Amino acid sequence: MRKLIRSFILTLLVVGVVAGCSAKEDDDVTIGYFPNLTHIATIVALENDYFAESFGDDVNITTKTFTNGGLFMEAMQTKEIDVGTVGPGPLLNFYVKNPEYHLISGAVNGGAVLIAEEESGVDSLEDLDEKKVAIPVIGSTQDVMLRKALQDVDLATTTSGGTVELHAAAPADTATLFVQKSVDAAATQEPWGYILETQADGKLLLDWDEFAWGKESTNTVVAAHDTFVEDVEKAEAYLAAHKKAVEFIQENPLEAQEIVIRHIKDLTGKEIDEKEAEAAFNRLEVTIDVNEQVIQEMATISKEAEYVPSDDIDGLIDLSILEGLK
């Protein structure tokens, strides 16, 4: 009898622990993003309490920040984060290997430029032949954008049998590479393009509306894990807050810039110069729209670069919940 009682108590304890874990998971949402300007929609939604208002008091919101898309997607893969903003390059790279993720909204178009080092002799895309170009990380959105731009002038990277050499480096280190003449150009996001122009003798080769797909170049999107998308109520809450933040930014650009500058300083201790922020915002478009053709072309370019085994991204883009909010 005692054994039966002990067994029953043990069963209750185990069930209680499991139920407790499930309840905690059900009541938590972890949002991932980067502490930079192209993640403005997430930052504004956090700072203006749009997420808190949309999810309500019963949901505990936590955040995690990342320095690149690979780390972001690894965290989503291990379910450390549920949803957030990331570049489409890393998202589709992970999706084709394991289709557990979805692109559920746009966030930012543009925000990336191609800058040449002043003494590199590079005055056009064609001049990148046998030159070295810095990118944030292999497989990044800027990497894919550069490959698209090179295709348009019949050039390719050395990894694809061409003559243009890629050099992966953190955007913050690119100015030093320019000063040291270690690279000839850089495909980079803002505000690093502006910094290269004003502090490292860089010259603008392709502005944001000319680089790759121009104004349709998708820089940042909302990505979510399967389990989050399946919880329609939570997905609706997130996207309602995201949409509200995008509309706020569109209607109040200067105030939005101030919010992002303050948030990044509080988070990292680094203050973005107001002129850098202004120049960056002039080179991007905050939007919930997604150009699905551009995303597909990005996938095909990634396949050609052998970053992914396939460019079949059927099922990646799911805008149904977003469209239900309109």
ZATIDO-399043 format. One line per field, with one value per residue: residue in three letters; chain; x, y, z of N, C-alpha, C in turn. Coordinates in steps of 0.2 Angstrom, whole numbers, padded with zeros to 4 digits. Each point is the difference from the previous one (the first is absolute). Layout:
N
aa	[ala|...] .
ch	[A|...] .
nc1	[X|...] .
nc2	[Y|...] .
nc3	[Z|...] .
cac1	[X|...] .
cac2	[Y|...] .
cac3	[Z|...] .
cc1	[X|...] .
cc2	[Y|...] .
cc3	[Z|...] .
This chain:
326
aa	[met|arg|lys|leu|ile|arg|ser|phe|ile|leu|thr|leu|leu|val|val|gly|val|val|ala|gly|cys|ser|ala|lys|glu|asp|asp|asp|val|thr|ile|gly|tyr|phe|pro|asn|leu|thr|his|ile|ala|thr|ile|val|ala|leu|glu|asn|asp|tyr|phe|ala|glu|ser|phe|gly|asp|asp|val|asn|ile|thr|thr|lys|thr|phe|thr|asn|gly|gly|leu|phe|met|glu|ala|met|gln|thr|lys|glu|ile|asp|val|gly|thr|val|gly|pro|gly|pro|leu|leu|asn|phe|tyr|val|lys|asn|pro|glu|tyr|his|leu|ile|ser|gly|ala|val|asn|gly|gly|ala|val|leu|ile|ala|glu|glu|glu|ser|gly|val|asp|ser|leu|glu|asp|leu|asp|glu|lys|lys|val|ala|ile|pro|val|ile|gly|ser|thr|gln|asp|val|met|leu|arg|lys|ala|leu|gln|asp|val|asp|leu|ala|thr|thr|thr|ser|gly|gly|thr|val|glu|leu|his|ala|ala|ala|pro|ala|asp|thr|ala|thr|leu|phe|val|gln|lys|ser|val|asp|ala|ala|ala|thr|gln|glu|pro|trp|gly|tyr|ile|leu|glu|thr|gln|ala|asp|gly|lys|leu|leu|leu|asp|trp|asp|glu|phe|ala|trp|gly|lys|glu|ser|thr|asn|thr|val|val|ala|ala|his|asp|thr|phe|val|glu|asp|val|glu|lys|ala|glu|ala|tyr|leu|ala|ala|his|lys|lys|ala|val|glu|phe|ile|gln|glu|asn|pro|leu|glu|ala|gln|glu|ile|val|ile|arg|his|ile|lys|asp|leu|thr|gly|lys|glu|ile|asp|glu|lys|glu|ala|glu|ala|ala|phe|asn|arg|leu|glu|val|thr|ile|asp|val|asn|glu|gln|val|ile|gln|glu|met|ala|thr|ile|ser|lys|glu|ala|glu|tyr|val|pro|ser|asp|asp|ile|asp|gly|leu|ile|asp|leu|ser|ile|leu|glu|gly|leu|lys] .
ch	[A|A|A|A|A|A|A|A|A|A|A|A|A|A|A|A|A|A|A|A|A|A|A|A|A|A|A|A|A|A|A|A|A|A|A|A|A|A|A|A|A|A|A|A|A|A|A|A|A|A|A|A|A|A|A|A|A|A|A|A|A|A|A|A|A|A|A|A|A|A|A|A|A|A|A|A|A|A|A|A|A|A|A|A|A|A|A|A|A|A|A|A|A|A|A|A|A|A|A|A|A|A|A|A|A|A|A|A|A|A|A|A|A|A|A|A|A|A|A|A|A|A|A|A|A|A|A|A|A|A|A|A|A|A|A|A|A|A|A|A|A|A|A|A|A|A|A|A|A|A|A|A|A|A|A|A|A|A|A|A|A|A|A|A|A|A|A|A|A|A|A|A|A|A|A|A|A|A|A|A|A|A|A|A|A|A|A|A|A|A|A|A|A|A|A|A|A|A|A|A|A|A|A|A|A|A|A|A|A|A|A|A|A|A|A|A|A|A|A|A|A|A|A|A|A|A|A|A|A|A|A|A|A|A|A|A|A|A|A|A|A|A|A|A|A|A|A|A|A|A|A|A|A|A|A|A|A|A|A|A|A|A|A|A|A|A|A|A|A|A|A|A|A|A|A|A|A|A|A|A|A|A|A|A|A|A|A|A|A|A|A|A|A|A|A|A|A|A|A|A|A|A|A|A|A|A|A|A|A|A|A|A|A|A|A|A|A|A|A|A|A|A|A|A|A|A] .
nc1	[0004|0005|0002|-0007|0000|0006|-0003|-0006|0003|0005|-0006|-0003|0006|0001|-0006|0000|0006|-0002|-0005|0005|0004|-0005|-0002|0006|0001|-0006|0003|0005|0003|0004|0002|0002|0005|0002|0004|-0003|0001|0002|0001|-0001|-0003|0005|0005|-0003|-0001|0006|0003|-0005|0003|0001|0005|0002|-0002|0003|0006|0000|-0003|-0004|0003|0006|0002|0004|0006|0003|0006|0001|0006|-0003|-0002|0006|0003|-0003|0001|0006|-0002|-0002|0006|0004|-0004|0006|-0002|-0005|0001|0001|0005|0001|0006|-0003|0007|0001|-0006|0001|0007|-0003|-0005|0004|0003|-0004|-0005|0003|0001|-0002|0000|-0002|0005|0000|0006|0005|0000|0005|0003|0001|0006|0003|0005|0003|0006|0002|0005|-0006|-0002|-0005|-0003|-0001|-0005|0001|0002|-0005|0001|0001|-0006|0001|-0005|-0001|-0002|-0006|-0003|0003|-0004|0003|-0005|0005|0002|-0006|-0001|0006|-0001|-0006|0003|0004|-0005|-0002|0006|-0003|-0001|0005|-0001|0006|-0004|-0002|0006|-0002|0000|-0006|0004|-0003|-0002|-0001|-0004|0000|-0006|0000|0003|-0005|-0001|0002|-0004|-0004|0001|0000|-0005|-0004|-0005|-0003|-0005|-0007|-0003|-0003|-0002|-0005|0004|0003|-0005|-0004|0001|0000|-0005|-0002|0002|-0001|-0001|-0006|-0002|-0006|0000|-0004|-0005|-0004|-0002|0007|0002|0002|-0005|0004|-0005|0000|0006|-0002|0000|-0006|-0001|-0007|0004|-0004|0001|0000|0002|0003|0001|0001|0003|-0005|-0002|0005|-0001|-0006|0001|0004|-0003|-0005|0005|0002|-0006|-0002|0005|-0001|-0006|0002|0005|-0005|-0004|0005|0003|0000|-0007|-0002|0004|-0002|-0006|0002|0002|-0006|-0004|0003|0000|-0006|0000|0003|-0002|-0002|0002|-0005|0004|-0004|0005|0003|-0004|0000|0006|0000|-0004|0004|0003|-0006|-0004|-0004|-0001|-0006|0001|-0001|0005|-0005|0000|0001|-0004|-0004|0001|-0001|-0005|-0002|0001|-0003|-0004|0000|-0001|-0004|-0004|-0005|-0003|-0004|-0003|-0002|-0003|-0004|-0004|0005|-0003|-0002|-0003|-0003|0004|0006|-0002|-0001|0005|0001] .
nc2	[-0006|0000|-0006|-0001|0002|-0003|-0005|0000|0001|-0005|-0004|0002|-0002|-0006|-0002|0001|-0003|-0005|0000|0001|-0004|-0004|0001|-0001|-0006|-0002|0002|-0002|0006|-0003|0007|-0002|0003|0004|0002|0000|0005|-0005|0000|0006|-0004|-0005|0005|0003|-0006|-0001|0006|0000|-0006|0000|-0003|0004|0005|-0002|-0002|0005|0001|-0004|0004|-0004|0006|-0004|0002|-0001|0002|0001|-0003|-0006|-0001|-0003|0004|0004|-0003|-0001|0006|0002|-0003|0003|0004|0003|0000|0004|0007|0004|0005|-0002|-0001|0000|0002|0001|0004|0001|0002|0002|0003|0001|0001|0005|-0001|0003|0005|0006|0003|0004|0004|0005|0003|-0002|0004|-0002|0006|-0001|0000|0001|0000|0004|-0003|0006|-0003|-0004|0006|-0001|0001|-0007|-0003|0001|0005|-0003|-0001|-0006|0003|0003|-0003|0005|-0005|0001|-0005|-0005|0001|0006|0004|0004|-0006|-0002|0006|0000|-0006|0003|0005|-0004|-0004|0005|-0001|-0006|0002|-0003|-0003|0000|0000|0004|0000|0006|0007|0001|0002|-0004|0005|-0005|0005|0001|0003|-0001|-0006|0001|0005|-0005|-0004|0005|0002|-0007|0002|-0003|0004|-0001|-0004|0002|-0006|0005|-0001|0004|0004|-0006|0000|0003|-0005|-0005|0003|0001|-0007|-0003|0006|-0002|-0003|0003|-0007|-0003|0005|0000|0005|-0001|-0002|-0005|-0001|0004|0004|-0005|0003|-0006|0004|0001|-0006|-0002|-0003|-0006|-0003|-0006|-0002|0006|-0002|-0006|0004|0000|-0001|-0004|-0003|0000|-0002|-0004|-0003|0000|-0002|-0005|-0001|0000|-0003|-0003|0000|-0001|-0004|-0002|0001|-0003|0001|0006|0000|-0004|0005|0005|-0003|-0001|0006|0002|-0004|0002|0006|0000|-0003|0004|0005|-0002|0006|-0001|0003|0006|0003|-0004|0001|0007|0000|-0004|0004|0004|-0006|0000|-0005|0002|-0007|-0002|0003|-0005|0000|-0004|0003|0005|-0003|-0002|0006|0003|-0004|0002|0007|-0001|-0003|0005|0004|-0005|0005|-0001|-0006|0004|0002|-0006|0006|-0004|0005|0003|0004|0003|0003|-0006|-0001|0003|-0004|-0004|0004|0000] .
nc3	[0000|0004|-0003|0001|0007|0001|-0003|0004|0006|-0001|-0002|0005|0004|-0003|0001|0006|0000|-0004|0004|0005|-0003|-0001|0006|0003|-0003|0002|0006|-0003|-0002|-0003|0000|-0006|0001|-0005|0004|-0006|-0004|-0003|0007|-0003|-0004|0001|-0001|-0005|-0002|0001|-0002|-0005|0003|-0007|0001|0005|-0003|-0005|0004|0004|0006|-0003|-0005|0002|-0002|-0003|0000|-0006|0000|-0007|-0002|-0001|-0006|-0001|0004|-0003|-0006|0003|0003|-0005|-0003|0005|-0003|0000|-0006|0000|0000|-0006|0000|-0007|-0003|-0006|-0001|0006|-0001|-0006|0002|0006|-0003|-0005|0005|0002|-0003|0005|-0005|0002|-0006|0005|-0001|-0004|0000|-0003|-0005|-0004|0002|-0006|0000|-0006|0004|-0004|0001|0002|0002|0000|-0003|0005|-0006|-0002|-0001|-0006|0004|0003|-0006|0003|0003|0006|0002|0005|0004|0003|-0004|-0001|-0005|0002|0002|0003|0003|0001|0003|0002|0001|0002|0003|0002|0002|0002|0002|0000|0007|0003|0006|0003|0005|-0005|0000|0004|-0001|0003|0004|0004|0004|0004|0002|0007|-0001|0007|-0003|-0004|0004|0005|-0003|-0001|0006|0001|-0004|0005|-0001|-0005|0003|0001|0001|0003|0006|0000|0004|-0001|-0005|0003|0005|-0004|-0002|0006|0002|-0006|-0003|0002|-0006|0000|0000|0004|0000|0006|-0003|0000|0006|-0004|0004|0002|-0001|-0004|0001|0002|0005|0003|0003|0001|0004|-0001|0006|-0003|0006|-0001|-0006|0002|0004|-0003|0006|0001|-0005|0000|0006|-0002|-0005|0004|0005|-0004|-0003|0007|0002|-0005|0002|0007|-0003|-0004|0005|0004|-0006|0002|0003|-0006|-0003|0003|-0001|-0007|0000|0003|-0004|-0006|0002|0002|-0006|-0004|0002|-0006|-0002|-0004|-0004|0002|-0003|0003|0005|-0001|-0002|0005|0003|-0003|0002|0003|-0001|0005|-0001|-0001|-0005|-0004|-0004|-0001|-0006|0004|0004|-0005|-0002|0006|0000|-0007|0001|0006|-0004|-0005|0006|0000|0002|-0004|0001|0002|-0005|0002|0000|-0003|0002|-0002|-0005|0006|-0004|0001|0005|-0003|-0005|0005|0001|-0007] .
cac1	[-0004|0005|0003|-0005|0000|0006|0000|-0005|0003|0005|-0003|-0003|0005|0002|-0005|0001|0006|-0002|-0005|0003|0004|-0005|-0003|0005|0001|-0006|-0001|0006|0002|0007|0001|0007|0002|0007|0000|0002|-0005|-0005|-0005|-0004|-0007|0000|0002|-0006|-0005|0002|0001|-0006|-0004|-0005|0000|-0003|-0008|-0003|0000|-0003|0003|0001|0006|0006|0005|0007|0003|0007|0003|0005|0005|-0001|-0006|0002|-0001|-0007|-0003|0002|-0004|-0007|0000|0000|-0006|0002|-0004|-0006|-0001|0004|0002|0006|0001|-0003|0005|0001|-0007|-0001|0005|-0002|-0006|0001|0003|-0005|-0006|-0004|0000|-0005|0000|-0007|-0001|0006|0002|0004|0003|0006|0004|0007|0004|0006|0005|0007|0006|0001|0006|0000|-0001|-0007|-0005|-0006|-0001|0005|0006|0001|0004|0007|0001|-0002|-0006|-0002|-0008|0000|0002|-0002|-0007|-0004|-0004|0004|0003|-0005|-0001|0006|0000|-0005|0003|0006|-0003|-0002|0006|0003|0006|-0001|0005|0005|-0003|-0005|0004|0002|0007|-0001|0002|-0004|0004|-0005|0002|-0006|0000|0004|0007|0001|0003|0007|0002|0001|0006|0006|0000|0000|-0005|-0001|-0007|-0004|-0008|-0001|-0007|0001|0003|0007|0001|0001|0006|0005|0000|0002|0005|0005|0001|-0004|-0004|-0006|0000|-0007|-0004|-0005|-0005|0003|0003|-0004|-0007|-0002|-0004|-0004|0005|-0002|0005|-0002|-0007|-0002|0001|-0003|0000|-0007|-0004|-0002|-0005|-0006|-0004|-0003|-0001|0007|0003|-0004|0002|0007|-0001|-0003|0005|0005|-0003|-0001|0007|0001|-0004|0003|0006|-0001|-0003|0004|0007|0005|0000|0003|0007|0002|-0001|0005|0006|0000|0000|0006|0004|-0002|0001|0007|0004|0003|-0005|0000|0000|-0006|0001|0000|-0007|-0004|0003|-0002|-0007|-0002|0002|-0004|-0007|-0003|-0006|-0002|-0001|0005|0001|0001|0005|0007|0002|0001|0007|0005|0001|0004|0007|0003|0001|0006|0006|0000|-0001|-0005|0000|-0006|-0003|-0007|-0002|-0007|-0002|0004|-0004|-0007|-0003|-0007|-0002|0001|-0005|-0006|0000|-0001] .
cac2	[0006|0006|0001|0002|0007|0003|0000|0005|0007|0001|0002|0007|0005|0001|0003|0007|0003|0001|0005|0006|0002|0002|0006|0005|0001|0003|0007|0003|0001|0003|0003|0001|0006|0003|0007|0005|0004|-0004|-0004|0006|-0002|-0003|0004|0004|-0004|-0001|0006|0003|-0005|-0003|-0008|-0002|0001|-0005|-0007|0000|-0001|-0007|-0003|0003|0001|0001|0002|-0002|0004|-0004|0004|-0002|-0004|-0007|-0001|0001|-0006|-0005|0001|-0002|-0007|-0003|0003|0005|0006|-0002|0004|0006|0002|-0002|0001|-0005|-0004|-0005|-0004|-0005|-0005|-0005|-0003|-0005|-0006|-0003|0004|0001|0007|0004|0007|0001|0007|0004|0005|0006|-0001|0005|0000|-0003|0004|-0002|0005|-0002|0004|0006|-0001|-0006|0000|-0002|0006|-0003|-0007|-0004|0001|-0005|-0006|-0001|0004|-0004|0003|-0002|-0002|-0002|-0007|-0005|-0002|0006|0003|0004|-0005|-0002|0006|0001|-0005|0002|0005|-0003|-0003|0005|0003|-0006|-0002|-0005|0000|-0005|-0006|-0002|0000|0006|0004|0005|-0003|0002|0000|0001|0004|0004|0006|0005|0000|0002|0007|-0001|-0003|0006|0004|-0004|-0002|-0007|-0002|0005|0003|-0003|0000|0000|0003|0006|0006|-0001|0003|0008|0001|-0001|0006|0006|-0001|-0005|0002|-0004|0004|-0004|-0003|-0001|0002|-0005|-0001|-0003|-0006|-0006|0001|0007|0001|-0007|-0005|-0001|0000|-0003|-0003|-0003|-0007|-0003|-0008|-0004|0000|0006|0002|-0004|0004|0006|0006|0003|0002|0006|0005|0002|0004|0007|0005|0002|0005|0006|0003|0002|0006|0006|0002|0003|0006|0004|-0002|0003|-0003|-0007|0000|0001|-0006|-0005|0002|-0001|-0007|-0003|0003|-0004|-0007|-0001|0006|0004|0005|0002|0007|0002|0000|-0007|-0003|0003|-0003|-0007|-0001|0002|-0005|-0006|0001|-0004|-0002|-0007|-0003|-0005|-0001|-0007|-0001|0002|-0005|-0006|0001|-0001|-0007|-0003|0002|-0004|-0007|0000|0001|-0007|0001|-0005|-0005|0001|0007|-0001|0003|-0001|-0001|0004|0006|-0001|0007|-0001|0004|0007|0002|0000|0006|0006] .
cac3	[0000|0001|-0007|-0005|0002|-0002|-0007|-0002|0001|-0005|-0006|0001|-0001|-0007|-0004|0002|-0003|-0007|-0001|0002|-0005|-0006|0002|-0001|-0008|-0003|0002|-0002|-0007|-0001|-0006|-0002|-0005|0001|0002|-0005|-0003|-0005|0004|0003|0001|0006|0006|0001|0003|0007|0003|0001|0003|-0004|0001|0007|-0001|-0005|0003|0006|0006|0002|-0003|0002|-0006|0001|-0006|-0001|-0005|-0003|-0004|-0007|-0002|0002|0007|0001|-0002|0004|0006|-0002|-0001|0007|0003|0005|-0002|-0003|-0005|0000|-0006|-0002|-0007|-0004|-0001|0005|0001|-0005|0000|0005|-0002|-0005|0004|0005|-0001|0006|0002|-0005|-0001|0001|-0002|-0002|0005|-0003|-0007|-0001|0005|-0002|-0005|-0002|0000|-0002|0003|-0004|-0004|-0003|-0008|-0002|-0002|-0002|0002|-0004|0003|0005|-0003|0004|0006|0006|0003|0007|0001|0007|0002|-0006|0000|0003|-0005|-0004|-0005|-0005|-0004|-0004|-0006|-0005|-0004|-0004|-0006|-0004|-0004|-0002|0004|0006|0005|-0001|0002|-0005|-0006|-0003|0002|0005|0006|0006|0007|0006|0006|0003|-0003|0004|-0001|-0007|-0001|0001|-0006|-0005|0002|-0001|-0008|0000|-0005|-0005|0000|0006|-0001|0007|0002|0004|-0002|-0001|-0006|0002|0004|-0005|-0004|0004|0004|-0003|-0007|-0004|-0005|-0002|-0007|-0001|0005|0002|-0005|-0006|0002|-0001|-0002|0001|0006|0001|0004|0006|0005|0006|0000|0006|0000|0006|0000|-0001|0006|0001|-0005|0002|0005|-0004|0004|0002|-0006|-0001|0005|-0002|-0007|0001|0003|-0005|-0005|0003|0000|-0007|-0002|0004|-0003|-0006|0002|0005|-0001|0004|0007|0000|0000|0007|0004|-0001|0002|0008|0002|-0001|0005|0007|-0001|-0002|0003|-0006|-0002|-0007|-0001|-0004|-0007|-0002|0000|-0006|-0006|-0001|-0001|-0006|-0005|0001|0001|0004|-0003|0002|-0007|-0002|-0007|0000|-0005|0002|0005|-0004|-0004|0005|0001|-0005|0001|0005|-0002|-0004|0004|0004|0007|0001|-0005|-0004|0000|0001|0007|0000|0007|0004|0001|0002|0002|0001|0007|-0001|-0004|0004|0004|-0004] .
cc1	[0004|0003|-0004|-0001|0006|0000|-0005|0003|0005|-0003|-0003|0006|0003|-0005|0000|0005|-0001|-0005|0002|0004|-0004|-0003|0005|0001|-0006|-0001|0006|0000|0007|0001|0007|0001|0007|0000|0003|-0006|-0005|-0005|-0004|-0007|-0001|0002|-0006|-0006|0001|0000|-0007|-0006|-0006|0000|-0004|-0007|-0003|-0001|-0005|0004|0002|0006|0006|0004|0007|0004|0007|0002|0006|0004|0000|-0006|0001|-0002|-0008|-0004|0002|-0004|-0007|-0001|-0001|-0006|0001|-0004|-0006|-0001|0004|0002|0007|0000|-0003|0005|0001|-0006|-0001|0005|-0002|-0006|0001|0003|-0005|-0006|-0004|-0001|-0004|0002|-0007|-0001|0006|0001|0004|0002|0005|0005|0007|0003|0006|0005|0007|0005|0002|0006|0000|0000|-0006|-0004|-0006|0000|0005|0007|0002|0003|0007|0001|-0003|-0006|-0002|-0007|0000|0001|-0002|-0007|-0005|-0004|0004|0005|-0004|-0001|0006|0000|-0005|0003|0005|-0003|-0003|0005|0005|0007|-0003|0005|0004|-0003|-0005|0004|0002|0006|-0001|0001|-0005|0005|-0005|0003|-0005|0000|0004|0007|0001|0004|0008|0003|0001|0006|0006|0001|0000|-0006|-0001|-0007|-0003|-0007|-0002|-0007|0002|-0001|0007|0002|0002|0007|0006|0001|0003|0007|0006|0001|-0003|-0004|-0006|0000|-0007|-0004|-0005|-0005|0002|0003|-0004|-0007|-0002|-0005|-0004|0005|-0002|0006|-0001|-0008|-0001|0000|-0003|0001|-0007|-0004|-0003|-0006|-0006|-0004|-0003|-0001|0006|0003|-0004|0002|0007|-0001|-0004|0004|0005|-0003|-0001|0007|0002|-0004|0002|0006|-0001|-0003|0004|0007|0005|0000|0002|0007|0002|-0001|0005|0007|0001|0000|0007|0006|-0001|0002|0008|0005|0003|-0005|0001|-0001|-0006|0001|0001|-0006|-0004|0002|-0003|-0007|-0002|0002|-0004|-0007|-0003|-0007|-0002|-0001|0006|0000|0002|0005|0007|0002|0002|0007|0006|0001|0004|0007|0004|0001|0006|0007|0002|0000|-0006|-0001|-0006|-0003|-0008|-0003|-0007|-0002|0004|-0004|-0007|-0003|-0007|-0002|0000|-0006|-0007|0000|-0002|-0008] .
cc2	[0006|0001|0003|0008|0004|0001|0006|0007|0002|0002|0007|0005|0001|0004|0008|0004|0001|0005|0007|0002|0002|0007|0006|0002|0004|0007|0004|0001|0004|0002|0002|0006|0002|0007|0005|0003|-0004|-0004|0005|-0002|-0004|0004|0005|-0003|-0002|0006|0003|-0005|-0003|-0007|-0001|0002|-0005|-0007|0000|-0002|-0008|-0003|0004|0001|0001|0001|-0003|0004|-0004|0005|-0002|-0005|-0007|-0001|0001|-0006|-0006|0000|-0002|-0008|-0004|0002|0005|0007|-0003|0003|0006|0002|-0002|0001|-0006|-0006|-0006|-0004|-0005|-0005|-0006|-0003|-0006|-0007|-0003|0005|0001|0007|0003|0007|0003|0008|0003|0005|0006|-0002|0005|-0001|-0003|0004|-0003|0006|-0002|0004|0005|-0002|-0007|-0001|-0003|0005|-0003|-0007|-0004|0001|-0005|-0006|0000|0004|-0004|0005|-0003|-0001|-0001|-0007|-0004|-0002|0005|0003|0004|-0004|-0001|0006|0001|-0005|0001|0006|-0002|-0004|0005|0003|-0006|-0002|-0005|0000|-0006|-0007|-0003|-0001|0006|0003|0004|-0004|0003|0000|0001|0004|0003|0007|0006|0000|0002|0006|-0001|-0004|0004|0004|-0004|-0002|-0008|-0003|0006|0003|-0004|0000|0000|0004|0007|0000|-0001|0003|0007|0001|-0001|0006|0006|0000|-0004|0001|-0005|0004|-0005|-0002|-0002|0002|-0005|-0001|-0003|-0006|-0006|0001|0007|0001|-0006|-0005|-0001|-0001|-0003|-0002|-0002|-0008|-0003|-0008|-0002|0001|0006|0002|-0004|0002|0006|0006|0004|0003|0007|0006|0003|0005|0006|0005|0002|0004|0007|0004|0002|0006|0006|0002|0004|0007|0005|-0002|0003|-0003|-0007|-0001|0001|-0006|-0006|0002|-0001|-0007|-0004|0002|-0004|-0007|-0002|0005|0004|0005|0001|0007|0001|0000|-0007|-0003|0003|-0003|-0007|0000|0003|-0005|-0006|0002|-0005|-0002|-0007|-0004|-0005|-0001|-0008|-0002|0001|-0005|-0006|0001|-0001|-0007|-0004|0002|-0004|-0007|0000|0001|-0006|0002|-0005|-0005|0001|0007|-0001|0003|0000|-0001|0005|0006|-0002|0007|0000|0004|0007|0003|0000|0006|0006|0002] .
cc3	[0000|-0007|-0005|0001|-0003|-0008|-0003|0001|-0005|-0007|0000|-0001|-0007|-0005|0002|-0003|-0007|-0001|0001|-0006|-0006|0001|-0002|-0008|-0003|0002|-0002|-0008|0000|-0007|-0002|-0005|0001|0002|-0005|-0004|-0004|0004|0004|0002|0007|0006|0002|0003|0008|0004|0001|0003|-0004|0001|0007|-0001|-0004|0003|0006|0006|0001|-0004|0002|-0006|0002|-0007|0000|-0006|-0003|-0005|-0007|-0001|0002|0007|0002|-0002|0004|0006|-0002|-0001|0007|0004|0006|-0002|-0004|-0007|0000|-0007|-0002|-0008|-0003|-0002|0005|0001|-0005|0000|0005|-0003|-0005|0004|0005|0000|0006|0001|-0006|0000|0000|-0001|-0002|0006|-0003|-0007|0000|0006|-0001|-0006|-0002|0000|-0002|0004|-0005|-0005|-0003|-0007|-0002|0000|-0002|0002|-0004|0002|0005|-0002|0003|0006|0006|0003|0006|0000|0008|0002|-0006|0000|0002|-0006|-0005|-0005|-0006|-0005|-0004|-0005|-0005|-0004|-0004|-0007|-0006|-0005|-0002|0004|0005|0005|-0001|0002|-0005|-0007|-0003|0003|0006|0007|0006|0006|0005|0005|0003|-0003|0004|-0002|-0007|-0001|0001|-0007|-0005|0001|-0001|-0007|0000|-0005|-0005|0000|0006|-0002|0007|0001|0004|0007|-0003|-0007|0001|0003|-0005|-0005|0004|0004|-0002|-0007|-0005|-0005|-0002|-0007|-0002|0006|0001|-0006|-0007|0001|0000|-0003|0001|0006|0002|0004|0007|0005|0006|0000|0007|-0001|0006|-0001|-0001|0006|0001|-0005|0001|0006|-0003|0004|0002|-0007|-0002|0005|-0002|-0006|0001|0003|-0005|-0005|0003|0000|-0007|-0002|0004|-0003|-0006|0001|0004|-0001|0004|0007|0000|0000|0007|0005|-0001|0002|0008|0002|-0001|0005|0006|0000|0000|0003|-0006|-0002|-0007|-0002|-0004|-0007|-0003|0000|-0005|-0006|-0001|-0001|-0007|-0005|0002|0000|0005|-0002|0003|-0007|-0001|-0007|0000|-0006|0002|0005|-0004|-0004|0005|0002|-0005|0000|0005|-0002|-0005|0003|0004|0007|0002|-0005|-0005|0000|0001|0006|0000|0008|0005|0001|0002|0002|0002|0006|-0001|-0005|0003|0005|-0004|0000] .
